[in-house]
Amino acid sequence: MQTTEFNSLDATFFNIERRPDTWSIHLEIQVTGRIVRERLELALLKAIRQHPLAHARMRYHDGVESRYYWEFPEHIDHLPLTVWHAQTQQDLVDIRRRLATIQVPIHLSPAFLVYLVHYPEGDYLLFNVPHILADGLGTFRLIRSVVNFYSEQADIVPPIDPLSVRHLLKLAGAKTMAQRLERTKLLLEHLGNSRQPPVRIASEGVHVHHADDIAGYGVQILALTPEQTKQFMARRRKPATVNDMLLAAMSLAIKQWNVQHGQEVGRIAIMMPVNLRPEAWWHEVIGNFSSYVSVSVTPEQQTQLESLSLAICQQTTSFKEAGAAGTLIDLLAIPKFLPAYLKARLKELFPIFGKVLMETTWVSNLGRLSDDFTMGEAGRIKSVYFSPPAPMPCSISVGIVCFGERLLFAFRYRQSQFSQQAIEQFADLFKQQLLS
């Protein structure tokens, strides 16, 4: 049976994931019409065969082995599709909550789950993909294949071997001594900032008697209209990017939320994924190709969106110039040859993965996604929502998509920390920061 080794990000997510902190990618689309189950099943099977990682499962390993592997069985173990019926927005909220909380078994092929939700205003497809398997852009590529096969359109893949490009050190590792020194400098600055632990987002509105009532995640969506999106974009002051502005808005929303809840203002740290794929296949290849950098916002900078966006821009520009996203890739090469039982204690062996240094929040922006694809008779794609993991103590994360003329947001939150009403209030506060 063909196998491929976990890349360094696959292995890291596998080693640090612990229930109830499931590290998963939630991504969903809504169409204007109705999706036929039987036709969707065929499209799923074709998509699974189109991409090697889409039909992979984790090979058995014991605690002595130092490496983990994906294997590619000739036949899949199950069809990962469940059909639901929703009549109200609350039904959709409950279905998202159910899916986002599941820890998908990666020892079965395929290692992801799909929900088809029949809804009066247009059906939904929701995916739960373990971060061990793929990042947000990889998940979106999987959905694109399903959509293309469903609508009987060509699903063209780039002329590369998707398994031979998985070596992240080749893609993003330090190439020169000067680059290594610059990355080391940024790492030391990050560790220096971390001597002052980042603030946490104040919890609110949870009143339960049983632990089972608060387990897992919820997902709160927020959509700007085209007019509101233009209003937000008009606030941009170069050289700050739209992404810098979104990081600033999240920082200011957290500050205002914490002030309203009597929590002291402090340093806000934001985990930001960075796509390592080269331009030739920027939106291609299922797998983990997104590293991470940490943006730090001091209390003195937490004033108003335009000035904070420029301050954040200084950091993100220096990250880009130094290839800082590759720093994590360099670091992850260190424990590669440790046996599995030691890798499972990665958080304790390497404090950078521990909760003390964990950022305040996680902001992940998939960027502008193509809106020129449809699902044939099921209609055009109305919306795309995406949310990244929210491992404690990052009790809220936000995923961002620019789809057509709208910015779309999905807030992943811990139900042990926030009631549904509280997360709706937090999302409204974030929206005020974007538009005020």
C-alpha positions in Angstrom: 0.0 0.0 0.0 1.4 3.4 -0.9 2.3 5.7 1.9 3.6 9.2 2.5 5.2 10.6 5.6 3.4 13.3 7.7 4.9 16.6 7.0 6.1 18.6 10.0 2.8 20.5 10.4 0.7 17.3 10.1 2.8 15.7 12.9 2.7 18.8 15.1 -1.1 19.1 15.0 -1.4 15.3 15.7 0.9 15.6 18.7 -0.7 18.7 20.3 -4.4 18.0 19.6 -6.2 16.9 22.8 -9.9 16.6 23.4 -11.9 18.7 23.8 -9.5 21.0 21.9 -10.1 19.4 18.5 -8.0 21.1 15.8 -10.3 21.1 12.8 -11.2 23.2 9.7 -14.9 24.0 9.3 -15.8 25.2 5.8 -19.3 25.5 4.3 -21.0 26.7 1.2 -24.7 27.5 0.5 -26.3 27.2 -2.9 -29.4 28.8 -4.2 -31.2 25.5 -4.9 -31.4 21.9 -3.8 -28.6 19.4 -3.8 -29.5 15.8 -4.7 -27.9 13.3 -2.3 -27.2 10.5 -4.9 -25.5 13.0 -7.2 -23.5 14.4 -4.3 -22.3 11.0 -3.3 -20.9 10.4 -6.8 -19.2 13.8 -6.7 -17.7 13.0 -3.4 -16.3 9.7 -4.5 -14.7 11.4 -7.6 -13.2 14.2 -5.5 -11.8 11.7 -3.0 -10.1 9.9 -5.9 -8.9 13.1 -7.4 -6.6 14.1 -4.5 -4.3 11.6 -2.7 -4.8 13.1 0.8 -8.6 13.2 0.3 -8.7 9.4 0.6 -5.8 8.9 3.0 -5.9 7.5 6.5 -3.3 7.4 9.2 -1.2 4.2 9.2 -1.0 2.3 12.5 1.9 3.3 14.7 3.3 2.5 18.1 5.1 4.6 20.7 8.5 3.5 19.5 8.3 4.8 15.9 9.6 8.3 15.2 7.6 9.0 12.1 3.9 9.0 11.2 2.5 8.1 7.8 -0.6 8.5 5.7 -1.6 5.4 3.7 -3.8 5.3 0.6 -6.1 2.2 0.6 -7.5 0.9 -2.6 -11.0 1.2 -1.2 -12.3 3.8 1.2 -13.6 2.7 4.6 -16.8 4.8 4.6 -18.7 7.5 2.7 -18.4 10.5 5.0 -21.8 12.0 4.3 -24.7 12.7 6.6 -28.0 14.4 5.5 -29.8 16.9 7.8 -33.0 18.9 7.4 -33.1 22.5 8.8 -36.1 24.8 8.9 -34.7 27.7 10.9 -31.5 29.6 11.5 -31.4 28.1 14.9 -31.4 24.6 13.3 -28.4 25.7 11.3 -26.6 26.9 14.4 -27.2 23.6 16.1 -25.9 21.6 13.1 -22.8 23.7 12.8 -22.2 23.2 16.6 -22.6 19.5 16.2 -20.1 19.2 13.3 -17.5 21.6 14.7 -17.3 19.6 17.9 -16.6 16.2 16.4 -13.1 14.9 16.5 -12.9 13.1 13.1 -11.2 9.7 13.2 -8.1 9.9 11.1 -7.6 6.1 11.0 -10.5 5.8 8.6 -10.5 6.7 4.9 -11.4 9.4 4.1 -10.4 11.3 7.2 -13.1 14.1 7.0 -16.8 14.5 7.4 -19.5 16.2 5.2 -23.0 17.4 6.2 -25.6 18.0 3.5 -28.3 20.3 5.0 -31.5 20.7 3.2 -32.8 24.3 3.9 -35.8 26.2 2.4 -33.6 29.1 1.2 -31.0 26.9 -0.4 -29.0 23.9 0.7 -25.7 23.8 2.6 -22.6 21.7 2.4 -20.5 21.7 5.6 -17.1 20.1 5.9 -15.1 19.1 9.0 -11.5 18.4 8.0 -9.0 17.6 10.8 -6.1 20.1 10.7 -3.8 17.1 10.9 -4.9 16.4 7.3 -5.3 19.9 5.7 -5.4 23.6 6.1 -8.2 26.1 5.1 -7.1 26.5 1.5 -6.7 22.7 1.1 -10.2 22.2 2.5 -11.5 24.8 0.0 -9.8 22.9 -2.8 -11.6 19.7 -1.8 -14.9 21.5 -1.8 -14.2 23.0 -5.3 -13.6 19.4 -6.6 -16.9 18.3 -5.2 -18.7 21.2 -6.7 -17.0 20.7 -10.1 -17.8 17.0 -10.2 -21.4 17.6 -9.1 -21.9 20.1 -11.9 -20.0 17.9 -14.4 -17.4 20.6 -15.0 -13.7 19.9 -15.5 -11.7 19.7 -12.3 -8.2 20.7 -13.5 -5.2 20.0 -11.1 -1.8 21.5 -11.6 0.9 19.4 -13.4 2.7 18.5 -10.1 2.9 15.5 -7.9 1.0 16.5 -4.8 2.9 14.1 -2.6 6.4 15.2 -3.8 5.8 18.9 -2.8 5.0 18.2 0.8 8.6 18.8 2.1 8.1 22.1 4.0 11.8 22.8 4.7 12.3 22.9 0.9 9.4 25.3 0.5 10.0 27.6 3.5 13.1 26.6 5.4 16.0 29.2 5.9 18.1 29.3 2.7 21.0 31.4 3.9 22.8 32.2 7.2 21.6 35.8 7.0 18.0 34.6 6.7 18.5 32.2 9.6 19.8 35.0 11.8 17.0 37.3 10.9 14.4 34.7 11.8 16.2 34.0 15.0 16.0 37.7 15.8 12.2 37.7 15.3 11.8 34.5 17.3 13.8 36.1 20.2 11.6 39.2 20.0 8.5 37.0 20.1 9.8 35.1 23.2 10.7 38.5 24.8 7.1 39.8 24.2 5.8 36.5 25.7 7.3 37.3 29.1 4.2 39.4 29.4 1.5 36.8 28.9 -1.2 37.9 26.4 -4.7 38.8 27.7 -7.5 36.3 27.5 -11.0 37.1 26.2 -13.5 37.5 29.1 -16.0 34.7 29.1 -19.7 35.5 29.5 -23.2 34.1 29.7 -22.5 30.4 30.6 -24.9 29.1 33.2 -25.1 25.3 33.2 -25.2 22.4 35.7 -23.7 19.6 33.7 -20.3 19.5 31.9 -22.0 17.8 28.9 -24.1 20.9 28.3 -21.0 23.1 27.5 -18.7 20.7 25.7 -17.3 21.6 22.3 -17.6 24.5 19.9 -20.2 26.8 18.4 -19.9 28.8 15.2 -21.3 32.2 14.7 -21.5 33.7 11.2 -21.4 37.4 10.2 -21.8 38.7 6.7 -21.1 42.3 5.5 -23.3 43.6 2.6 -21.5 44.7 -0.5 -22.1 48.3 0.6 -20.7 47.6 4.1 -17.7 45.9 2.6 -16.9 48.9 0.4 -17.3 51.2 3.5 -14.8 49.1 5.4 -12.3 49.0 2.5 -12.5 52.7 2.1 -10.9 53.1 5.6 -7.6 51.6 4.4 -4.5 53.7 4.7 -1.6 52.4 2.7 0.7 50.6 3.2 -1.6 48.7 5.5 -3.4 45.8 3.9 -7.0 44.7 4.3 -5.7 41.8 6.4 -3.8 44.3 8.7 -7.1 46.1 9.2 -8.9 42.9 10.1 -6.3 42.1 12.7 -6.7 45.6 14.1 -10.5 45.3 14.2 -10.3 42.0 16.1 -7.8 43.5 18.6 -10.0 46.5 19.2 -13.1 44.3 19.6 -11.3 42.2 22.2 -10.2 45.2 24.1 -13.7 46.8 24.1 -15.2 43.4 25.1 -12.8 43.0 28.0 -13.3 46.5 29.2 -17.1 46.0 29.2 -16.6 42.9 31.3 -14.2 44.5 33.8 -11.0 42.8 32.6 -7.7 44.7 32.6 -6.4 45.9 29.3 -3.1 44.1 28.2 -1.1 42.9 25.3 -3.1 41.1 22.6 -1.4 38.4 20.6 -2.9 37.1 17.4 -2.0 33.9 15.6 -2.0 34.4 11.9 -1.6 31.6 9.3 0.6 32.3 6.2 0.2 30.2 3.1 3.5 28.7 2.0 2.3 27.4 -1.4 4.2 29.0 -4.3 2.2 31.3 -6.6 2.0 28.6 -9.3 -0.3 26.5 -7.0 -1.4 29.1 -4.4 -5.0 27.6 -4.2 -4.0 24.0 -5.0 -3.0 20.8 -3.3 -4.8 19.4 -0.3 -2.6 19.2 2.8 -0.9 21.4 5.4 1.0 24.3 3.7 0.2 27.1 6.1 2.7 28.2 8.8 2.0 30.7 11.5 3.3 34.0 12.8 2.3 35.9 16.0 1.2 39.6 15.8 1.6 41.4 19.1 -0.5 44.5 20.0 0.5 46.6 23.0 -2.1 48.4 25.1 -0.8 51.8 23.9 -1.6 50.8 20.3 -5.2 49.8 21.0 -6.7 53.1 20.1 -8.4 53.3 16.7 -8.5 51.2 13.6 -6.4 53.3 11.2 -3.4 53.9 13.4 -3.4 50.3 14.7 -3.6 48.9 11.2 -0.4 50.9 10.3 1.3 49.6 13.5 0.4 46.0 12.6 1.5 46.6 9.0 5.1 47.3 10.3 5.1 43.9 12.0 3.6 41.9 9.1 5.9 43.7 6.6 9.0 42.7 8.6 7.6 39.1 8.8 7.3 39.0 5.0 10.7 40.4 4.4 12.4 37.9 6.7 10.2 34.9 5.6 9.1 34.7 9.2 6.5 32.0 8.5 9.4 29.7 7.8 10.7 30.1 11.4 8.1 27.6 12.7 9.1 25.2 9.9 12.7 25.5 11.0 11.8 24.8 14.6 9.6 21.8 13.8 12.5 20.0 12.3 14.1 19.7 15.7 11.9 17.0 17.3 11.4 15.0 14.0 13.3 11.9 15.1 12.0 11.7 18.6 9.9 8.6 19.3 6.2 9.0 19.2 5.7 8.7 23.0 7.9 11.7 23.4 6.3 13.6 20.6 3.0 13.2 22.3 4.5 15.4 25.1 5.4 18.1 22.7 3.7 20.9 24.7 5.8 20.0 27.8 9.0 19.5 25.9 8.7 22.7 23.9 7.0 25.6 25.8 6.4 27.5 22.6 3.4 25.1 22.1 2.1 25.5 25.6 -0.8 27.5 26.9 1.5 30.1 28.5 2.6 31.3 25.1 -0.7 30.6 23.3 -2.0 33.7 21.6 -5.2 35.6 22.6 -7.0 34.7 19.4 -6.5 33.1 16.0 -7.4 35.2 12.9 -7.3 33.3 9.6 -8.0 35.0 6.2 -8.4 32.8 3.2 -8.4 35.9 1.0 -10.4 36.5 -2.1 -12.0 33.3 -3.3 -13.4 32.7 -6.8 -17.2 33.2 -7.0 -17.5 32.0 -10.6 -18.5 28.4 -9.9 -21.9 26.8 -9.5 -23.4 23.4 -8.7 -25.2 23.0 -11.9 -29.0 22.5 -11.3 -28.4 23.1 -7.5 -27.6 26.7 -8.4 -24.9 29.2 -7.8 -22.8 29.4 -4.7 -24.4 32.1 -2.4 -21.8 32.2 0.4 -18.6 30.6 1.8 -17.9 30.5 5.5 -14.8 29.1 7.2 -13.5 28.9 10.8 -10.1 27.7 12.1 -9.5 25.9 15.4 -10.0 27.7 18.7 -7.9 25.7 21.2 -7.9 26.9 24.7 -7.0 29.4 26.0 -7.8 30.9 22.5 -11.5 30.8 23.3 -12.6 32.6 20.1 -11.1 32.4 16.6 -12.3 34.0 13.4 -12.1 32.8 9.8 -12.4 35.4 7.0 -13.4 35.0 3.3 -13.8 37.6 0.6 -16.4 36.1 -1.7 -17.6 38.2 -4.5 -18.2 41.7 -3.2 -18.7 40.7 0.5 -16.6 39.9 3.5 -17.8 36.9 5.3 -16.8 35.9 8.9 -17.2 32.8 11.0 -16.4 32.9 14.8 -15.5 29.6 16.3 -16.0 29.7 20.1 -15.8 27.5 23.1 -19.3 26.8 24.6 -17.7 26.5 28.0 -16.8 30.2 27.7 -19.6 31.9 25.8 -23.3 31.5 25.5 -24.9 31.9 22.0 -26.2 35.3 23.0 -22.7 36.4 24.2 -21.0 35.4 20.9 -23.6 37.2 18.9 -22.8 40.3 21.0 -19.1 39.8 20.4 -19.7 39.5 16.6 -21.7 42.7 16.7 -18.9 44.5 18.5 -16.4 43.3 15.9 -18.7 44.6 13.1 -18.8 48.0 14.8 -15.1 48.1 14.8 -15.1 47.4 11.0 -17.6 50.1 10.2 -17.4 52.9 12.8 
